[in-house]
Amino acid sequence: MGFGVFIHRSDSIYEDSPAEKYQFPSQYLRRVEACIGDWIVYYEPSKVTETKGYFAIAKVSQVIPDPGISGMYLALIEPGSYLDFANPVPFNSATGPVERGVLNDQGRISGRAQSAVRPLSPEDFARIVKLGFEEETPLLPRSDNDVLSLDIGEGAQAPFIHDQERDRVSVTMSRIMRDQVFRRVVLRAYEERCAITGLRLINGKGRAEVAAAHIQPVEANGPDIVSNGLALSGTAHWMFDRGLIGLADDLEILISRQTNDPEGIRSIINKSGRALGPHRLSDRPHPHFLKWHRENCFKQ
């Protein structure tokens, strides 16, 4: 087992779904196989406009030949392991690359930095993950009860470095912590604005009065990825979870024929009739998750 970096870009020619699978050619097979049963970090190259840098963590469960394309393989991601970083980590820090393993003996960036799949040292993994879950200006939770200390501040022992520390990753990825991070990344993507009503309400304590809703719920194996999330105010969240409203792939807001007050619902949705999506296209609700909601929750 070993840590690794998987390069992924939103405009990739590969059929990747970061929370579910990673497609790659045979030349990387041995490197990917070395990551089976362990954690990898996703990285978006600096040449991508508005790059996210190192942006998520996931665990590789197995590697299989791609059933649809000869010579290609799929790294299958362990369900529930994917998590976006609360704070995307840029390639370069004030002291040079965060990933020190890309440097050669002369301290310069080597060709390893161009590899789509590459091993990651425990020290580099610890450094990237620590930065990924830190925030200089954290998004305030809706209430004080939602606060959870990640225990990764300066001076704390760096987690994840030794082999026996791998289990601490799983402990750190508790449901409470995952919910907290998921809320941060979804509300940041939507600028703390409800996708259905268009309202951006901040309460007296500076907290956003919207929740981060899963489109495909965690209980139904929905991943904690921003494209499976919506920022929703209380009433909109309630209606979405109960199938009184849904979304078409183009984000048109669908109103169930079974609702007792369709005109009342129309009065509170934003005037465009479409959900407001994040600025970044890759953060917008993925059709795969929207289809799941229409087929399993939305009351036709």
C-alpha positions in Angstrom: 0.0 0.0 0.0 1.1 3.6 -0.5 -0.2 7.1 -0.9 -0.5 8.6 -4.3 -1.5 11.7 -6.4 -4.1 11.3 -9.2 -4.3 14.2 -11.6 -7.9 15.0 -12.6 -9.2 18.0 -14.6 -12.8 19.0 -15.1 -12.3 19.0 -18.9 -10.6 15.6 -18.9 -10.9 13.4 -21.9 -11.1 10.4 -19.5 -14.4 9.2 -18.1 -13.5 10.0 -14.5 -16.0 10.4 -11.7 -13.7 11.3 -8.8 -16.0 10.0 -6.1 -16.5 6.7 -7.9 -13.8 5.8 -10.4 -10.6 7.0 -12.0 -9.8 5.9 -15.6 -6.2 5.6 -16.7 -4.0 3.9 -19.4 -2.0 0.8 -18.8 1.3 2.7 -18.4 0.2 3.7 -14.9 -1.2 0.3 -13.8 1.6 -0.6 -11.4 1.6 2.8 -9.8 -2.2 2.7 -9.2 -2.1 -0.9 -8.0 0.4 0.3 -5.3 -2.3 2.6 -4.0 -5.0 -0.2 -3.5 -6.3 0.0 0.0 -4.7 3.4 0.7 -5.4 7.1 0.3 -4.8 9.3 -2.7 -5.0 13.0 -3.2 -6.6 14.5 -6.3 -4.8 17.3 -8.1 -5.9 19.7 -10.8 -3.0 21.0 -12.9 -2.0 24.7 -12.7 -2.6 25.1 -16.5 -6.3 24.6 -15.9 -8.1 28.0 -15.6 -9.0 28.7 -11.9 -7.3 25.5 -10.9 -8.2 24.0 -7.6 -4.8 22.5 -7.0 -4.9 19.6 -4.6 -8.6 19.4 -4.0 -9.8 16.1 -2.5 -8.9 12.9 -0.8 -10.2 9.4 -1.6 -9.4 5.7 -1.0 -8.7 3.2 -3.7 -10.6 0.0 -3.2 -9.6 -2.0 -6.3 -8.4 -1.8 -9.9 -10.1 -3.5 -12.8 -9.8 -3.5 -16.6 -12.1 -0.9 -18.2 -14.9 -3.1 -19.6 -15.6 -0.6 -22.4 -12.1 0.3 -23.6 -9.2 -2.1 -24.3 -6.0 -1.1 -22.7 -7.6 1.2 -20.1 -8.2 0.5 -16.4 -10.4 1.8 -13.7 -9.4 2.6 -10.1 -12.6 2.1 -8.1 -13.0 4.5 -5.2 -14.2 3.1 -1.8 -17.7 4.3 -1.3 -18.0 7.1 1.2 -14.2 7.8 1.2 -14.1 10.8 -1.2 -14.1 14.2 0.5 -13.3 17.6 -1.0 -10.8 19.7 0.9 -12.3 22.5 2.9 -9.5 24.6 1.5 -8.0 23.7 -1.9 -4.2 23.5 -1.7 -2.1 25.3 -4.4 0.9 23.5 -5.9 3.3 26.1 -4.6 3.6 27.5 -1.1 5.9 30.3 0.1 8.7 27.8 0.5 8.2 26.0 -2.8 6.1 23.0 -3.9 3.9 21.6 -1.2 4.6 18.2 -2.7 8.4 17.9 -2.1 8.6 14.6 -4.0 8.5 16.4 -7.4 11.8 18.0 -6.7 15.1 16.5 -8.1 18.4 16.4 -6.4 19.1 20.0 -7.3 15.9 21.2 -5.7 14.2 21.9 -9.1 10.8 20.6 -10.3 11.4 17.4 -12.2 9.4 15.5 -14.8 7.6 13.6 -12.1 5.4 16.6 -11.7 3.9 15.9 -15.1 2.9 12.3 -14.3 -0.8 11.8 -14.1 -0.3 9.2 -11.4 2.6 9.3 -9.0 3.5 8.1 -5.5 3.3 10.4 -2.6 5.5 10.3 0.4 3.8 10.0 3.9 5.4 13.4 4.7 3.9 15.1 1.6 0.6 13.4 2.2 0.4 14.7 5.7 1.4 18.2 4.7 -1.2 18.4 1.9 -4.1 17.0 4.0 -3.3 19.2 6.9 -3.5 22.3 4.7 -6.6 20.9 3.0 -8.6 20.8 6.1 -7.3 24.1 7.6 -9.0 27.5 7.0 -7.8 30.9 7.9 -11.3 32.2 7.8 -13.6 29.2 8.4 -17.2 29.4 7.4 -19.3 29.7 10.6 -21.7 26.8 11.2 -25.4 27.4 11.6 -25.1 26.8 15.3 -22.3 26.4 17.9 -23.3 22.7 18.2 -22.0 22.1 14.7 -18.5 23.1 15.6 -15.9 20.3 15.5 -12.2 20.8 16.2 -10.0 19.1 13.6 -6.9 19.2 15.8 -4.6 20.1 13.0 -3.4 23.5 14.2 0.2 24.7 14.4 2.3 22.8 16.9 0.1 19.7 16.8 1.8 16.4 15.8 1.4 16.0 12.1 -1.1 13.2 11.4 -1.0 10.5 8.8 2.8 10.2 8.5 3.5 6.7 9.8 1.9 3.5 8.6 0.0 3.1 11.9 -1.5 6.6 11.3 -3.5 5.5 8.3 -6.3 4.5 10.4 -6.4 8.0 11.8 -7.5 9.2 8.4 -10.6 7.1 8.6 -11.3 8.3 12.2 -10.8 11.9 11.1 -13.3 11.3 8.2 -16.1 10.8 10.7 -19.6 11.6 9.6 -19.7 14.7 11.8 -16.5 16.0 10.3 -17.5 15.1 6.8 -20.8 17.0 7.2 -19.0 20.0 8.4 -16.5 20.0 5.5 -19.2 19.3 3.0 -21.2 22.3 4.2 -18.1 24.5 3.9 -17.4 23.5 0.3 -21.0 23.6 -0.9 -21.9 27.0 0.7 -18.7 28.4 -0.7 -19.5 27.2 -4.2 -23.0 28.8 -3.9 -21.8 31.9 -2.2 -24.0 31.1 0.7 -27.1 31.6 -1.4 -30.1 29.3 -1.6 -30.2 27.7 -5.1 -34.0 27.6 -5.2 -35.1 30.9 -3.7 -32.0 32.9 -4.6 -31.9 34.4 -1.1 -28.6 35.0 0.8 -29.7 35.3 4.4 -27.1 35.8 7.2 -28.3 35.7 10.8 -27.3 38.0 13.6 -24.3 35.9 14.5 -22.9 36.0 11.0 -24.1 32.5 10.1 -25.6 31.7 6.7 -29.2 30.5 7.0 -28.8 27.8 4.4 -27.9 24.1 4.6 -25.7 21.9 2.4 -28.1 19.3 1.0 -27.1 16.1 -0.7 -28.9 15.5 -3.9 -28.4 11.7 -3.6 -28.4 11.2 0.2 -25.5 9.6 2.1 -27.9 6.9 3.2 -28.4 6.0 -0.5 -24.6 6.0 -1.1 -24.5 9.6 -2.3 -20.9 10.9 -2.1 -19.7 14.0 -0.3 -18.7 15.8 -3.5 -19.8 19.4 -4.3 -21.5 18.3 -7.5 -23.8 16.1 -5.3 -24.7 19.2 -3.2 -27.1 22.1 -3.2 -27.2 25.1 -0.9 -30.8 25.3 0.3 -32.8 27.3 2.8 -35.0 25.4 5.3 -38.2 25.3 3.4 -36.5 24.5 0.1 -34.5 21.8 1.7 -37.6 20.3 3.2 -39.5 20.3 -0.1 -36.5 18.9 -2.0 -36.0 16.0 0.5 -39.6 15.1 0.3 -39.8 15.2 -3.5 -42.1 18.2 -3.8 -39.5 19.9 -6.0 -36.8 18.5 -8.2 -34.3 19.6 -10.8 -34.0 18.9 -14.5 -30.5 18.4 -15.9 -30.5 22.1 -17.0 -31.5 23.0 -13.4 -35.1 23.9 -14.3 -37.0 23.7 -11.0 -39.7 21.0 -11.2 -42.8 21.2 -9.1 -44.5 17.9 -8.2 -48.1 17.5 -9.3 -48.8 16.0 -5.9 -48.1 19.2 -4.0 -51.2 20.9 -2.4 -50.0 24.4 -3.1 -48.1 24.7 -6.4 -48.7 28.4 -6.7 -47.3 28.9 -3.2 -44.1 27.1 -4.3 -43.8 29.2 -7.4 -44.0 32.3 -5.3 -40.9 31.5 -3.4 -38.6 30.1 -6.1 -36.4 32.6 -7.9 -37.9 34.3 -11.0 -35.7 32.5 -13.5 -37.4 29.2 -12.7 -34.0 27.5 -12.6 -31.8 26.7 -9.7 -28.8 29.0 -9.3 -25.7 27.0 -9.9 -22.1 27.6 -8.8 -19.8 29.7 -11.0 -17.5 26.8 -11.6 -19.1 24.3 -14.1 -17.5 21.3 -12.4 -19.2 22.2 -9.1 -22.7 22.3 -10.6 -25.1 19.5 -9.8 -24.1 16.5 -11.9 -26.9 15.0 -14.1 -26.1 11.5 -12.6 -27.2 12.7 -9.1 -30.1 14.8 -10.4 -31.4 11.7 -12.3 -31.2 9.7 -9.1 -33.3 12.3 -7.2 -35.9 12.4 -9.9 -36.2 8.7 -10.1 -36.1 8.0 -6.3 -37.4 11.1 -4.5 -39.3 13.4 -6.8 -43.0 12.8 -6.8 -44.0 12.8 -10.5 
